């Protein structure tokens, strides 16, 4: 999945299967629309407007104009490889199998994923179980924990990077002391 470009992931988002293979429709929060409260779907979700609350979906696309004022979480029906593509703003945590933050994307609550590619801005740290790729346009303010780490020249990380096969164990053993 990390070898695909964002356009391929967006096409996959709009055609990905849900719990009912006969229902591949995408739920949309349209431009100019505001949803007040949490939003949940077992299928794909595209956010062009604003959601003032948490979002739970199988796969997610937050467009450049889209905003989520809360967490963006994978639905229990999500399978490995279902992507969350963030081109807009998420004020909470993003938690999914695969996460890509595009150059215009901003995540303010950190990321938890199996695999992630960061081109935009992330505040609050990143925890990735397999592979994290940081592009030249990326800015991460917070600690990183990952199995494997790739960073392009120009990418910025303001925090500690812990990587390797013991990341999960070390995360529990070496919690920083309160300042």
N, C-alpha and C positions, 0 to 999 in steps of 0.2 A: 504494500500500500504506500510506503514512503517513496517509492520510485515514481509514482504517478504525480502528475501536476494537479494544481487546484481545480482546473476546469474539469479534468477527468473525475475528481472526487465529487464535484458539484453535480455532474451528470449521474454518477453512481448514487448520489443522495436522492435525486428525483426519481430514480427507478429502483431503489433498493426494496427488497421484500419486507413485509411485516409479518405478524403472527398468522394472518390469513393471506396466503400467496396470491389469492385473487384480488386483493385490495392493496394496490401499490400507490394510492393517492397520497399526495403531499398536503399536509395541513399548512396554512399560511396565515401569519399575522401580517396583514397588508400595511403598506405605507400610509401614514396618517392615522393608523389605528393604534389604540392603547388598550391592552388587556390588563385590568387591575386584579391581581391575585395570581395564584399559581396556574400553570398551564401544563397539561399532561396528555401525551398521545403515545400509542404503541407503535406508531409509524414515523415517517420522516416529518420534520418540521422546518419551515423556512420563515425566518423573522426579518421582515422589512420595516415594521413599525416598532412598537415598544411593548415589552412585557414587564409589568411592575410586580415581580414575584419570581419564584423559582420555575424553571422549565425542566420537564422530564420528557425525553423523546428517544426513539430508536436511533435516529441520526438527525443532525442539526446543521443548518446553515444560517448564520447571522450575517446579513448583508452589510455593506458599508454604512447604510442608514439605520440598520437595526440595532436595538438596545435591549438588553436583559438586565433588569435591576434586581438581581438575585442569582442563585446558583443555576448552572446548566448541567444536568445530570443524565446519564444514560438510563433509559427505561430498562426494566428487568428483562424485557424481550429482546434487547439489543444483542446482536451477535458480535464476535470478534471481527474487527475490520470495519464496523459501521463508524463512519467518521463524523466528527464535529468540526466544522469549518467556520472559523470566526474571522469575519472581515470588519465587523462593527465593534460594539462595546458590551462586555459582560462585567457587571460590578461584583459578582460573587465568584465562587470556585467553579471550575470546569472539570467534570469527571466523566471520562468515556474511554473506550478502548483505544481509539485513534483520535488525536486532536491536532489540527493545524490552525495556527494563528497567522493570517495573511498580513502583509505589510501595514495595512490600515487598521488591523485588529488590535484591541486592547482588552486584556483580562486583568482585573484588579484583585481577584481573590486567590490566584494561584491555579495550578493545573495538576491533576492526577490522571495518569493514563498508562497504557501499555506501551504505546509509541507516540511520539509527538515531533512536530516540526514547527519551529517558531521563526516567523519572519517579522512579527510586530512586537508589541510591548506586553510584558507580563510582570505584574507586581504580586508579591506574596509567595514566590517560590514555585518550583516545579519538581514533581515526583513522578518518575517514569520507570516502569518495571523492566522494559527492554532497551529501547533505543531513543535517544533524544538528539535531534539535529537542530542547531542554532545557525540561522542564516546571517549574512553580513549586515542585514538591516535590523536585526533583533536587538532588543534591550530587555534583559531580565534583571529585576531588582528583587533578590531573595535567593535563598539557598536552593541548590539543585542536588537531587539524589537520583541516580540512574545506573543501570547496568552498563550501557555503552553510551558514549558521548562523542558527537561530531560538531565542530564549530568552525564556521567560515571566518576568514580574515575580515575584521570589521565588526563582527558580532560582539555584543557587550554583556557581561555577567557581573553584577555587583552583589556578590555573595559567595558562599562556600560551595565548592563542587565536591561531592562524594560519589565515587563510582566503583563498580566492580561487583563481583558475585555476592558480596556480603552486605550490600546496601540495605536490605530489609532488616538484617540483624543489627547493623550499626545504627540505623535510624532509631531503634528502641534503646540501644545501650548508651548513646552519646547525645542525649538531649542537652542543649545549651542551658546554662544556669541563668536564672532571671537577673536582669541588670538592676 
